[in-house]
Amino acid sequence: MRRIHYGTGVVLTTDDVADVLLRLNVALANLAHSERVTIPVASGDSANSSVELILGPGIAMMSEPAPWHGDEPDFSTGATLLRMNPHYPYRRPAGQAQPMSPIETDDWDPDLDGY
């Protein structure tokens, strides 16, 4: 379990959700974009709550290990939903084609409307 410090608040969530949340926060900050997300959290021995956070540039967030007694809650659905965010940073598998290079525009003639 991980304790997420966000602003003046603290929430408790699983390692997987915390990792995805931090990666998404960095990606959104790099894009200068803010977004509201919902994450599952545990409070005490209960694991059925959620909180909404605003992620993006200038928003400090910290994750630290937290003690948890008993079985860790299954927040895999929450982590998967965060990974489905269009701004989540995925790495391209090795051997996969790179994006196409921009088309050269040296032959463009503005006097002939490009023809």
Phi, psi and chi 1 to 4 in degrees:
 res  aa     phi    psi   chi1   chi2   chi3   chi4
   1 MET       -  151.8  -62.4  -66.1  -74.5      -
   2 ARG  -129.5  143.6  -55.3  -71.5  -65.7 -175.3
   3 ARG   -99.6  122.9 -170.4  175.3  -67.5  123.4
   4 ILE  -101.5  120.4  -58.0  -69.1      -      -
   5 HIS   -96.4  123.2  -64.6  -95.0      -      -
   6 TYR  -140.7  112.4 -178.2   81.1      -      -
   7 GLY    62.3 -125.2      -      -      -      -
   8 THR   -99.9    3.5   59.8      -      -      -
   9 GLY  -105.1  163.2      -      -      -      -
  10 VAL  -137.0  132.1  177.4      -      -      -
  11 VAL  -128.5  159.0  -65.6      -      -      -
  12 LEU  -116.2  127.6 -170.9   64.4      -      -
  13 THR  -145.6  180.0 -168.4      -      -      -
  14 THR   -79.1  163.6   58.8      -      -      -
  15 ASP   -58.1  -42.3  -66.0   -4.0      -      -
  16 ASP   -63.6  -47.5 -170.1   27.7      -      -
  17 VAL   -63.7  -41.8  170.7      -      -      -
  18 ALA   -62.1  -43.0      -      -      -      -
  19 ASP   -62.8  -47.7 -180.0   61.6      -      -
  20 VAL   -62.7  -41.2  172.2      -      -      -
  21 LEU   -62.1  -45.2 -175.5   65.6      -      -
  22 LEU   -66.0  -41.8  -69.0  172.1      -      -
  23 ARG   -62.1  -43.2  -70.9  176.2 -170.7  -90.6
  24 LEU   -66.2  -38.8 -177.9   56.6      -      -
  25 ASN   -62.3  -42.5 -167.5   37.1      -      -
  26 VAL   -64.4  -44.1  169.1      -      -      -
  27 ALA   -61.6  -44.2      -      -      -      -
  28 LEU   -65.8  -38.6  -70.4  169.3      -      -
  29 ALA   -63.9  -40.6      -      -      -      -
  30 ASN   -65.1  -27.8  -74.8  -25.5      -      -
  31 LEU   -91.1   -0.3  -64.8  170.2      -      -
  32 ALA    55.4   45.6      -      -      -      -
  33 HIS  -129.2  140.9 -178.1   73.6      -      -
  34 SER  -113.6  150.1  -63.5      -      -      -
  35 GLU  -154.5  147.7 -160.8  159.8  -48.3      -
  36 ARG   -93.6  130.2 -176.9  175.6   79.9  177.0
  37 VAL  -129.0  156.2  -62.1      -      -      -
  38 THR  -113.3  131.0  -57.4      -      -      -
  39 ILE  -125.9  146.3   65.1  164.3      -      -
  40 PRO   -76.9  139.9   25.6  -30.3      -      -
  41 VAL  -133.6  158.6  -63.5      -      -      -
  42 ALA  -112.6  141.2      -      -      -      -
  43 SER  -129.2  117.6   56.1      -      -      -
  44 GLY    65.9 -122.1      -      -      -      -
  45 ASP  -102.3    5.8  -69.2  -25.3      -      -
  46 SER   -95.4  143.5  174.7      -      -      -
  47 ALA  -129.1   35.8      -      -      -      -
  48 ASN  -123.4   31.6   57.2   -0.9      -      -
  49 SER  -115.7  167.0  -60.5      -      -      -
  50 SER  -145.8  157.9   63.8      -      -      -
  51 VAL  -133.4  156.4  -63.6      -      -      -
  52 GLU  -108.6  136.2  -68.9 -175.0  -13.9      -
  53 LEU  -127.4  151.6  -58.2  172.4      -      -
  54 ILE  -100.0  121.6  -57.7  -66.1      -      -
  55 LEU  -107.1  149.5  -57.4 -179.5      -      -
  56 GLY   153.6 -168.1      -      -      -      -
  57 PRO   -67.2  142.8   20.3  -27.0      -      -
  58 GLY    77.3    7.9      -      -      -      -
  59 ILE  -107.5  109.7  -59.4  173.8      -      -
  60 ALA   -77.0  137.5      -      -      -      -
  61 MET  -143.7  140.8 -175.6  179.6  -62.1      -
  62 MET  -136.2  144.0 -177.1 -178.9   86.7      -
  63 SER  -122.5  134.9  170.6      -      -      -
  64 GLU  -140.8  153.2   68.4  176.8  -13.8      -
  65 PRO   -60.7  146.6  -15.4   24.7      -      -
  66 ALA  -136.3  141.3      -      -      -      -
  67 PRO   -70.0  146.1   24.0  -30.1      -      -
  68 TRP  -146.5  129.7 -178.3  -99.1      -      -
  69 HIS  -103.3  129.0  -55.7  -70.5      -      -
  70 GLY   100.3 -169.9      -      -      -      -
  71 ASP   -71.1  140.2  -66.6  -25.8      -      -
  72 GLU   -72.1  136.2 -167.8  170.9  -72.1      -
  73 PRO   -64.8  155.5   15.5  -21.0      -      -
  74 ASP   -92.8   97.7 -179.2   14.4      -      -
  75 PHE  -106.0   24.6  -69.9  162.6      -      -
  76 SER   -62.1  -33.5   58.2      -      -      -
  77 THR   -65.3  -42.0  -59.7      -      -      -
  78 GLY   -62.3  -41.2      -      -      -      -
  79 ALA   -66.0  -40.3      -      -      -      -
  80 THR   -64.7  -40.7  -60.6      -      -      -
  81 LEU   -63.5  -37.7  -69.8  172.8      -      -
  82 LEU   -66.0  -38.9  -73.2  171.3      -      -
  83 ARG   -66.8  -22.9  -76.9 -173.2 -170.5   98.4
  84 MET   -78.3   -7.0  -69.4  171.8   63.8      -
  85 ASN   -59.0  134.3 -174.5  -65.3      -      -
  86 PRO   -62.4  -16.2   13.9  -21.7      -      -
  87 HIS   -97.9    1.7  -56.7  -65.3      -      -
  88 TYR   -65.8  133.0 -174.2   77.2      -      -
  89 PRO   -81.5  106.1   30.2  -34.3      -      -
  90 TYR   -98.8  144.8  -77.5  102.5      -      -
  91 ARG   -90.2  142.5  -71.6 -169.0  174.1 -179.0
  92 ARG   -77.4  127.9 -177.8  176.0  -72.2  108.0
  93 PRO   -59.8  148.1  -18.3   27.1      -      -
  94 ALA   -60.0  140.8      -      -      -      -
  95 GLY    87.5   -6.8      -      -      -      -
  96 GLN   -82.5  145.8 -163.7  173.6   36.6      -
  97 ALA   -59.3  142.1      -      -      -      -
  98 GLN   -81.6  159.1  -63.8  -64.7  -41.9      -
  99 PRO   -59.8  151.9  -15.0   22.5      -      -
 100 MET   -66.1  140.1 -160.0  169.7   98.9      -
 101 SER   -68.6  152.0  -59.8      -      -      -
 102 PRO   -61.2  147.7  -11.8   18.3      -      -
 103 ILE   -74.9  133.2  -62.9  172.2      -      -
 104 GLU   -68.5  136.5  -66.3  -64.6  -32.7      -
 105 THR  -113.1   22.4   58.2      -      -      -
 106 ASP   -64.7  -26.0  -66.9  -21.7      -      -
 107 ASP   -87.4    3.1  -64.9  -27.2      -      -
 108 TRP   -74.2  128.0 -177.3  -95.0      -      -
 109 ASP  -116.0  106.0 -175.8   -1.4      -      -
 110 PRO   -65.6  -25.1   17.7  -25.0      -      -
 111 ASP   -72.2  -24.4  -66.0  -28.3      -      -
 112 LEU  -108.8   21.0  -62.2  174.9      -      -
 113 ASP    54.3   33.8  -67.2  -32.0      -      -
 114 GLY    87.2   -0.8      -      -      -      -
 115 TYR  -109.4      -  -59.6  104.9      -      -
